[in-house]
Amino acid sequence: MVPSIYVFLDSLPLTTTGKVDRQALPKPNTIRPNLEEIFVAPTGAVESALAEIWAQVLGLEPRRRSR
């Protein structure tokens, strides 16, 4: 099992018995951060197919910007 989203916390919320309080965990943020580099659209059929596969695997929406 591989997590699809990571949430970094300073400490885990605990119950009074010392177990992880799963209900107190924050909901993951699915908003994509702004990247340092500008998106470059795939060129050619192979790059487009690979980009679409990775977008589906990672659960990403395609970006509309290009340089």
Buried (B, 14 or more C-beta within 10 A) or exposed (E): EEEEEEEEEEEEEEEEEEEEEEEEEEEEEEEEEEEEEEEEEBEEEEEEEEBEEEEEEEEEEEEEEEE
